[in-house]
Amino acid sequence: MNQPSHTYKQQKVQSPEEKAEHKSALQSALGWPKEARLPLICIPTELTDALGGNLLLDLLPGLLSLPVQILIRGCGNASYGNAMTALQKEYEHKIAIIPNTEKDTTAMLLAADIAVFCSDPQDVPELKACMGAGVIPVTPKTSQVQEYNPIQENGYAFFYQSPSHWHAFAAVVRAIETYRFPYDWRTIQKECIKYS
């Protein structure tokens, strides 16, 4: 899993229908059932201590209890790679490790609905790549993105205030609950793409 990093190629999704097509194609390639309305979560950053690897390990049991599928970028520390490989074997239709190639990570972003960042994504190129592909960030509070406000119907990210798996889990649940409302989700996606 300790492969050299590459720069994400900025991709723009033109419509929700296009994202659904990419999701269906990736689910099919992974041997998963095609479930367009099932939230597809990605972990776009390397799995390292500095990028919140421990937080992700604590968060995964909660994520795996939700009706979601999870894509993990296959790069980072070997210890995290071993843990992810074991989880992939146990939850083969729910979690997949995506090879760390430009083609595969681009396919991941074009298909994913939500990106979970386990550390502040400031100066992390994956944030802009996710936003351009219409992947809504769940992140620690940061100045890099605007938090979604359901009352004012603006913003395009879901924040968690403290770096604990409970706070991160709550933010993911808020994102998933919002995902269930297609009109609201499309509005958030458009904002996300606009500010990428």
N, C-alpha and C positions, 0 to 999 in steps of 0.2 A: 504494500500500500504506500510505501515511501517513494513515490514516483516524482519526477521533476514537475513543477507547476507550469502551467501555460496561461496565456492571457485569454480571457473569454472574448469571443467575437461578439460584438453588439448585434443583437437580432431584435427586430420589432415585429410584434404580432399585430396584424391588421384588424382582427375581429375575434369575438368570442368563439365563433364557429371554427375559425382557423385553429385556435387553441384546442378545441375539442377534437379536431382531426389529428393534431400532433399527439394529444393524450392517448387517443385510441390506437394510433400506430405504435407508440412506445409500449403501451400495455400489451398489445399483441406480440411485439418483439420480445417482451419479457416472459411471455407465456401466461400472463395474467388475464382474468376476465375483463372484457371491455366494459367499463363502468364510467361513463362520461360524467355523471353527477357525483361521483365519489371524490372527495378532495384529495389531491395529489400534492404531498408535501416534499420539498427538497431541502437538503442540507448542502448548500453550494460551496462552502469554504472547506479548506483543508482541516483535517481532524488533528489538532494540536492543542497543547495546554493553553497557549496564548490566545487561541481562537475559541476557547470554551469547550474543549473536548470533554472535560469532567462534567460540566453542566449537561451536555448532550447525553452522556451515559446515564445521568440521574433522570433526565427528562424522557428518555425512550420508553420505559415501562408505561408511563402515562399515555404517550402518543400511541403505543401499540394497543391500548385499550379502546381507542377511538375508531370510528368507521372511516379510516383513511388508508392510503398507501404511501410509502415513504421511499424516497430516492436519496442515496447518500453518495456524494462524490468520492471516488476511490483514490484518495491521496491523503498523506499525513503520517503521523507516527504509527509504527508497527503495532504497538500495544492497542491503539484504538482500532486499527485494521483487523486485528484478531478478534476483538469483541464484536465488531460489525459483521464479520464473516460468520461467527457463531450465531448471531441473531438472524442473519439472512437464511441460514440453514433451518432454523427453528420456525421462522415466519416467511417461508418462501413466496407466498402469494400476497405478502403485505410489505415486505422490505426488500430493496435491491441495491446493490453497490454498482454504481455507474462508472465504467472505465474513465480514467482521467485523460481523455483525448478531446480535441476540439469538437470533433463530430458528435461524440457521445454526450459531452456536457452541454452542447448546443441543443441536442434533442431533449435532454433533461429539462432545460429552461423553457423551451418552447411548449413542453407538455405540462409542466408543473403549475399549480395554482398558488401555492404558498411557499415562501422560503423562510426557514428558521435560521436566524443568526444568533449564536450563543455568546457573542461578545460584540462590543460596539463596532459597527461596520465602517466607521470613519476611515477613509483611505483604502478601503477594501474594494477592488474592482468588481468583485462579484455582485455588489449591491446594484450598481448601475446596469450591469448585464441582466440581472433579475428584473429590475424595473422596466427596462426596454422590452423585455419579453412578456410583460404583463403579469409577472409573478409578484404577489403582494408580500412585502417583508413583515416578519414578526421579529422584533429586535429590542435590545435594551434601549431605553430612552436615548435619543441621539439628535443632534442638530442636522443630520444629513437628510432626513425625511420628515414629512409632516404626519402627525398621528391622525388616524381616522376619527372623525367626530360624527356619530350617527344622528345627532340632533341638527347640526348645521350642514350635514351631508357634504363634508369636505375632508381632505386628507386621504392618505393612501398607504398607511402602515399601521401596524398594531404594536404598541409598546408594552414592555414590562419594566416596572420601576426598579426592581432589585435583581441581581444576578442569582436568583434561586430557581430551582426547577419548578417550584409551586407557582411562582409569578410567571415564569415562561409558559407553563402549562395553561394558566388562566388566559394569557394572551392568545395562545393557539386556539383555545376553545372559543374565544370571542371572534377570531377570524373564521373559524369553521361555522359558527352560528350565522355570521354575516354572509358567508358563502351560500347558505341555503336560500338567500333572497337574490335571485339572478339579476334583477334590475339594479339593486344596490351594488352588487359585486362588479357588474359591468362598469358602473360609474367609477368605482374605486380603481379598476383596471385602467380605464381611460386616463384618470389623473396620474396614476403610476407611470404609464407610458409617456405622458406629456412631460413629466418632470425628470425623465431619465437622462 
